[in-house]
Amino acid sequence: QVMFVESGGDLVQPGGSLRLSCTASQNIFDYHTVAWFRQFPGNERRWVAKINLAEKIDYADSVKGRFTISRDNAKNTAYLEMNDLRPEDTAVYYCNIIPSRSDFWGQGTRVTVSS
């Protein structure tokens, strides 16, 4: 069974930056589009950035120009560089493949943007 392990979340002030990482327990990066999702309290997870096998990248409008997704297939790891963070970015961040698999969700990593 594949599981993602996310890390890098922290408390950061508005305007700050963070770099999130997620690593898959098995070699699946060679076969799937990978995405970062976030979940606000009481809401479902929604993708914010995704990168396919051809390195085509898409971002949710709310993070365009501020977040950058990348992947290292050899390390089974995806990254999310987050700049100019805002209080509304406060959420738990997860990664998964697209379409997401319910059995692949990890624990996520919490990002809190607050002064």
N, C-alpha and C positions, 0 to 999 in steps of 0.2 A: 504494500500500500504506500502511495506517495503522500508525503506531508511536506508542507512548506514551513520553514522557520524564519520568522521575521525579526529584525532587530534594528536598533538605531533610533527608536523613538525617545523623546525627551521633552522636558519643559523648556520652551524657548520664548524669547520676547518677540513681539511683533516686529517684522522686518528681518528677523533672523533666518538662519539656514540650518537644514539638517540633511543628512544622507541616510536613507533607509536601505537595508539589504534584505533579501530573502533568498534562502537556499533550499532547493528541493532535495529530498532524501534519495531520489533516484534520478537517473539521466532521462529527463523528459523535455529538456529545453531544445533538443534537436528536432522535436516533433510537433511543438505546439506554440501558438501565440500565448504570450505571458502578459498578465495585466496586474496593475496595482489597483486595489479597491480601498474604499474607506467607508466606515460606518459611523454615523452620528447616533447618539443615544435615542433609542426608540424607532430607529429607521433601518431599512434594509441596506445591505452593502451595495455600493455603486462603483463602477470602475472609474478611475480618474486618468489612467494612462495605460496604453497597451502597445506592445511591439510584436510584430509577427516574424516569421522565419526569414522574410526578405528584408528585415529591419525597417519595415514601414511602421511609422509611429503615429498614434492618435492620442489626443488629449481631450478631456472634458473642458468645456469652455471656461469653467471656473478656475482652472489651473494653467491654462495656456500662457506661455511666456514666463512662467515662474517655476514649473516643475520640468524635470528632464528624466526620462526613463532610459535605461540601458540594460544590456544583458551580456553575460559572459557564459556562453554555452559550455565551455570547458570546465567551468566551476559550478555549473548548474545554479547560477546565481543571477538575480536581477537586482537592479538598483533604482532608487528614486531620489534624485537630487531635488531638494525643495528649497527654493529661495523666496525672499520677500514674503515670509509666512505671515498669515493673518489670523486673527482669532477664529474666524469661520473655518479655518483648516483644522481646528481641533477635532480629533476623531481617532478611532483605532484603524490602523492601516494594515491591510492584508494583501497577499498576492495569491494568484491562482492562474490556471490556464483559462483560455477562452474557447468554448463555453466552459463556465466554471463547473468544477466537480465538488459536490458537497463533502465528499470524503477526503478532499485535498486541503481543506481549510486548516490553517495553523492557529496559533493563539493570537496572532497579530502583534503589532507594536503601537503603543499609545503615543500620540503627538499632542501636546498641549501648548497652545500659543496664548500667552498671557503676560501682561506686565505686572 
